[in-house]
Amino acid sequence: MRVFSYTHQIFCSCNKVLSQLEVGKIWNVGSRTAYRWAANPNYASDVCRNPIDNIVGTFNAVLEMGRDDIVEGALTYICGELGYKVYPKEDAVKSDKDSSSKELLDVAAALGDVSSKLQTALSDNVIDESEKQELVGSASVLVRQAMELKSALEDGKQ
């Protein structure tokens, strides 16, 4: 996943992948405008606010009016159209360990559990419904542990 710190970086990447002309066509503007949206305001003199800046500004104004539901609904719609889900920050998975090494041990244990259960389930070459439910539960634990490891790494835990 690419991480962006500024909205102009998003348009810069899109212009590189699609071309300024194509981005301009999508937004019904000229390629020069697509170029200006992607320009780094710290170095370029010819810049303008891009649509993402405008959307963020609009959403912030709506949030100031106490209407989190509108912003959450809009983000849910946009992300859903792209095959993603939105989770509030407070629901984000956070590391529960003081080091990434300890989180990695949790991942290894969860992976071992999934592997063991899968081998047992496949011993008769058929995964029945109860085995499937148990595997899905164990896989969910594995995913959560991996997300906690990611959180620990993002937080710079050694």
Rosetta blueprint (number, residue, H / E / L):
1 M L
2 R L
3 V L
4 F L
5 S L
6 Y L
7 T H
8 H H
9 Q H
10 I H
11 F H
12 C H
13 S H
14 C H
15 N H
16 K H
17 V H
18 L H
19 S L
20 Q H
21 L H
22 E H
23 V H
24 G H
25 K H
26 I H
27 W H
28 N L
29 V L
30 G L
31 S H
32 R H
33 T H
34 A H
35 Y H
36 R H
37 W H
38 A H
39 A L
40 N L
41 P L
42 N L
43 Y L
44 A L
45 S L
46 D L
47 V L
48 C L
49 R L
50 N L
51 P H
52 I H
53 D H
54 N H
55 I H
56 V H
57 G H
58 T H
59 F H
60 N H
61 A H
62 V H
63 L H
64 E H
65 M L
66 G L
67 R L
68 D H
69 D H
70 I H
71 V H
72 E H
73 G H
74 A H
75 L H
76 T H
77 Y H
78 I H
79 C H
80 G H
81 E H
82 L L
83 G L
84 Y L
85 K L
86 V L
87 Y L
88 P L
89 K H
90 E H
91 D H
92 A L
93 V L
94 K L
95 S L
96 D L
97 K L
98 D L
99 S L
100 S H
101 S H
102 K H
103 E H
104 L H
105 L H
106 D H
107 V H
108 A H
109 A H
110 A H
111 L H
112 G H
113 D H
114 V H
115 S H
116 S H
117 K H
118 L H
119 Q H
120 T H
121 A H
122 L H
123 S H
124 D H
125 N L
126 V L
127 I L
128 D L
129 E H
130 S H
131 E H
132 K H
133 Q H
134 E H
135 L H
136 V H
137 G H
138 S H
139 A H
140 S H
141 V H
142 L H
143 V H
144 R H
145 Q H
146 A H
147 M H
148 E H
149 L H
150 K H
151 S H
152 A H
153 L H
154 E H
155 D L
156 G L
157 K L
158 Q L
